[in-house]
Amino acid sequence: MKKIFKTLAGAALAALSLAACSSEPALTLSGLDPQAFVGEKNGKATALYTLTNANGMEVCITNFGGRLVSVMVPDKDGNMVDVILGFDNINDYMTKSSDFGASIGRYANRIGDGKFTLDGVEYQLPINNFNHCLHGGPTGWQYQPYSVVSVDDSHIKLRMDSPDGDNNFPGAVTAFVTYTLTDDNKIDISYEATTDAPTIINMTNHAYFNLAGDPAGHSIVDDVLYLNASAYTPIDATCMTSGEIAPVAGTPFDFTSAHKIGDFIDNRDDIQIANGNGYDHNWVLDTNCDINEVAARVYCEKTGIQLEVYTDEPGIQFYTGNFLDGTVTGKGGVVYKQRSGLCLETQHYPDSPNKPQWPSVVLRPGETYTSHCIYVFEVK
């Protein structure tokens, strides 16, 4: 009888163990635990959402900051690799200052001295980068939860309700970001916004790409870049645009013929390379805001993965992770060192509110701001 009891007890324990395992949430293809993204900030819940397509591609997004958390794409050998930098839990996103994968607002990039004048009224924004306002200020939208409007296996639509005076910007703004994953391995990102009073807006995505899927061992300087731009906007030592639009011909900024990112990135005899500590500049696109014209193309020989960027914006910020310094630990315990990721941020030009000769970023009541960006992944 004692032996039978032990057998029954063992079977019961095994059944309980199996039940416990089956109730545990499954990890994503990229190894993320959805439970690690359950949180709350400013009275809003945070979570992790997973999009998939027919090719097995997976995109994970958190509504905190509207961020891309992981992007799994196939390499030349058919292996799935995660090609963006980020964290594997919501606490790190909330406590470690970063723009990894974020939907930036209200104003992507820098506004000089944090000041701009609109309809005769001067606004002073918070200063959070040198003496400038960067990416909407210290509590920009990347540090706030978006509301989830709708979500399914292929898309997620997020909403940001930004009150009048948010980081001292005028006007109450309602903005939407929609991510759609297509079956031809495109991440389609569309932005919309309206306002109840004149304001400025410039939204973008701030993903850091490492197309090798190996930020610990692969530097983006070995990747090959093409930029469809014959001009760029020079900067000073604080990364602020001067107002000049300069030709790239004959400079380290000429990527009209594709070449390795690292070819000239350490040429500090070039004042612009020195000012940016590498590349951290806005290129003036030759696409005429045509979403069907490729704006940028990056190729990683190690994996054969190619990324193309399409946009209806006039500019793109190419940033080479110059200020990643080994002090931040990301997904999988990987330490992010300088140039372990690159950014291609579609945008209006930095400090456009103070450069009336550049395309306007003013949004008025009754108007709708729109912006469109498509990331296309292929194996070459």
Buried (B, 14 or more C-beta within 10 A) or exposed (E): EEEEEEEEEEEEEEEEEEEEEEEEEEEBBBEBBBEBBBBEBEEBEBBBBBBBBEBEBBBBBBBBBBBBBBBBBBBEEEEBBBBBBBBBBBEBBBEEEBBBBBBBBBBBBBBBBBBBEBEEEEBEBBBBBBEBBBBBBBEBBBBBBBEBEEBEEBBBBBBBEBEBEBBEBBBBBEBBBBBBBBEEBBBBBBBBBBBBBBBBBBBBBBBBBBBBBBBBEBBBBBBBBBBBBBBBBBBEEEBBBEBEBBEBEEBBBBBBEEEBBBEBBEEEEBEBBEBBBBBBBBBBBBBEBEEEBBBBBBBBBBBBBBBBBBBBBBBBBBBBBBEBEEEBBBBEEBBBBBBBBBBBBBBBBBBBBBBEEBEEBBBBEEEEBEBBBBBBBBBE
